[in-house]
Amino acid sequence: MGSHVPKQFLTLGGQPVLVHTLRVLEAAGQIDGIILAVPEGDREFCLTEIVSRHGFKKVTKIVAGGDQRQDSVRRALFAVSEETDLVLVHDAVRPFLTLEMIRLVIEQATKHGAAMVAVPMRDTVKQVGPDGLIERTVDRRNLWLAQTPQAFRGKLLQEAHQKAEGDGFQATDDAQLVERLGHRVAVVEGSTENIKITRLEDLTIGEAILAARRNR
């Protein structure tokens, strides 16, 4: 991002990105509690300037994240109450999730044990060699782009994280960890608006999405 401010705290539509994300999670009736994983040095800021200032009642814990995304999820996961049946994992910098996405992914996770939001690949996909030349065109018909939220039975996700930690394996999302156990993951179609804000131009796109939603 090229900013000294963590991207979840950057301003989108006059408010931190994380505030937009938490508003949707807070409004979801299926969600009983929210655990945030943030950098150790930002825990107090997150409590006072995000959670308290904006009145988020469902945030029950703020834990220190790890070096990698997977480490942060694992630390939050093991702070979840043992009585919790389903766990939903979501990227703080995906502020355009919807209540419908949450409802559907929880519904499918209840049925299958694991579910995720994704969108079908629409662009032509090329496999390129180290020499910069195309090696082949990949059939995109069965290819989907992973998003969050992703939902899992709590015990299943804990097992997946424990195995990955023991194996020294790093994945780019939690569904991949569950797949390593041989457990299949259901897919719920998401939205191209459900972008992950990781580059400066994503903030510009985000402002356009906010404006379009207001007009709708």
N, C-alpha and C positions, 0 to 999 in steps of 0.2 A: 504493500500500500504506500510505502514511502512516507509514513507519518509516525511521529513519536507517540501518538495517541493510539491505543489498541483499537482495532477496527470496530469492535462491538460498541465502543463509546463514541465513535464519530457521529456527527450530526446528520440526520436525514429528516427532511420536513420539519426542521426546527427542534428535533428531539433526538436523543441517542438511539442508534440502531437497536440496541438491546431493549429499549422501552417499547418499541413497536412489536418486537417479538414476544415480549412478556405479556403484552396486552391481550394477544390472541390466546396464549396459553392460559392466562388467568380467566379468560371468558369461557373456556371449554369446560362444560359441566362434567366431563368424564375424568378430568384431572383433579386430583385431591391435593397434591403438593408438588412443589418445584424445587429442585436442588441446582444451584448454579456452581459451575466450576470456572474459576477466574484465576488470573495470575496472583500469586501470594501478595504482592504489593498493592493490588487493586481491591482486596476484599473489603476494606473499610470504606473506600470510595463507592464501591458497588452497593454496600449496605445503606449508606447515607444518601447518596446522590441518585441512585436508581430505585432501590427497593422502598426505602422510607419516603423519599420525596414524592414518588408517584403512587404510593399506597398499595403496593402489591402484597396482598394478604396470603397468597398461596406459597410464596417463597419461604421455605422452612429452614434451609441451610445454604450457606455459601462456603464451599470448600476450595482449597488451594489446588489449582490444576497442575498438570505435569509438563514435561518438556514437549511431548507430542499429544496430538488430539486424543489418541487412544488411551494415553496415561490419564488424561483429564476425565474422560468418560469413566474409566475404571474407578478412579477415586470418588467420583460422584455416585457411581453405581453401588459401591460398598458402604455408602452413607445412607442408602435407602432402607427403610424399615423392612424387617424380615416378613412382615405380614403382607407386604405389597405383592400383588399378583402380576400385574403388567407394568412394564417400564417403557416410557417413551423417551427416545433420545432425539434431540434437535439441535442444529447449529444455531448459535446465538446470532450469527450474521445472515440468517435467512428470515428477514422480517415479514415476508409476504406469504407465509403459510396461512391456511384458512381453517375455520372450524370444521368444514366438510372434510378436508384432508385428515384432520385429527380423528374425526368420527370414523372414517372409512378404514384408516390404518389400524385403529384400535379394534374395530370390528373384525378385520381379517387376522390380526394377531390373536384375538380371542379364539378364532376358529382354527388357525394353523400353527399358532405358537410364535410366529415371527412374520412381520410384514413391513414393507417400506413403500415410500412414495417415489415414483420415477416417471420419466417422460420418454416416449419412444424417440429413437434417433431419426431425425428428418434430413440431415445433411448426408452427402456422399462421404464415405469413410475410406481413406487411403492408408495402407500400410507402407511406411517409408523406411528405407534402409539407412545405415550409417553414412552412406555416400550421398544422401539427400535425394536419391532417386526412388520413384514409386516402385514397390515390389508387387503389390496387388491391390485390387479394390475389394474391400470387405463387404460381404452381404449384410446390409443394415436391417433386414426385416425383423430379426429377433434381438436387435440391440436396443437397450434402454439406458438412459442417463440417470444415475442414482441421485436422489435428493434425500432430504429429511423433511418431516419426521419419520423415524423408524420405531416400531414398537415390538416388544418381545416379552415372553414370559420371563419374569425376573430371574428365576433359577437358571434358565437356559442361557441368558446373557451372561450371568456370573460365571457359569461353567466355560463359556466361550472365551471370556476374558482371562480366566485363570489358565486355560490351556495355551492361549497366545502368549501370555507372560512367561509361562514355563518353557515354551518353545523359542522364545525370543523373536516372535513373529509380529510384524507391524502391518496393519491393514489401513485402508483409507476410509473405511466405514465399518459400522458394527455388523451389518448384514454379512460381510465377508467373513467375520470371525465365527458367526453362527453357521455359515455354509461349511466352514472347515470341520465342523462336528458332524457333517453329513445331514444337517437339518435343512429342509427346503424353506425358502422365504417367499411369501406371497407378495405380489406387486399391485399397488394401487396407482392409477394414473394421476399424476400431479398436474402442474401447470408450468408453462415457460415463464410466468411471472414470479415463480418461487425461486428467485435468483439468490446466489450466495455472493455477498458483497466482499470481494477480495482485492479489487483494483479500483483506482480512482474513478475510472469511467463507469463502474458499477453504481457509484453514488448518483451520477447523472441519470442513469437508467432508472434507478430507484425513485428519484424525484419524479420522473415521467410516469412511473407506475402509480405512485401516490396520487398524482394529479388526475390520471385516468380513472382511478377508483373513486375519487371525490366526485368526478363528473357523472359516474355511473350511479 
